Amino acid sequence: MKTINIAIDGPGGAGKSSISRTIASDLHFIHVDTGAMYRAIGLYAVRNHCLSPEQMTDCIDSIDVTLKFIGGTQRVMLCGEDVTDQIRTPEVTMAASKVSAIPAVRAHLLDLQKKIAAENHIIMDGRDIGTVVLPDADLKIYLTASAKERASRRYLELREKPDCPTYEEILRDIEQRDYDDMHREIAPLKQAEDAVLVDTSDMGFNEVVEHIKTLIREKLD
Ligand code: DC
């Protein structure tokens, strides 16, 4: 079976995952959030104090990351434990960005990502999907928004929660992560030459979803 593969890349906080999840559910595709896989390895590194490239390279083969899809919703398993709800802390976010720059970590996840795409109709989001993981994807989108806009969306999401960081702290973390993701040597975040740029700075959520669904329909018809 030839599967349909849609790649959505872009910086953190651009809404890739929530937008991909909504579109995948509407189209009855599977949504694969590859960031969650890097986050699972980041969580492992935090728990086991092995964040350095040398330590990670030594232990990567024993880190088993798998995905389960329950009703189309992705759950991330780390060595058999469901860690989906534990990988969103600021500490794991920064650890994920760090471990994602390590070649052995990327090689470890690449095969799994390719395999899922070969077996399912998917919308896969991440940083290097259009450039490295699925260079022949049916459609590639580069989804972005200004760092200030992404920081203020994140602040609005978090402001009711205890220990909410300030807007300035969120903006600083976003800018740092953008820089790290775009400047690492291996599979840096960048727009694939054949990707369609969608800047959501001045777009509402539903508007973005409809726009991308139109791009998908145009491409597949
Ligand atoms: O999308 P996210 O914030 O959940 O991603 C967490 C980290 O994982 C991010 O800093 C970059 C990295 N990542 C990556 O390098 N390649 C991907 N395909 C997806 C995420």
Residues whose N, C-alpha, C, O or C-beta is under 5 A from the ligand:
A	BS01	DC	G12 T34 G35 A36 Y38 T93 A96 S97 S100 D125 G126 R127 D128 D181
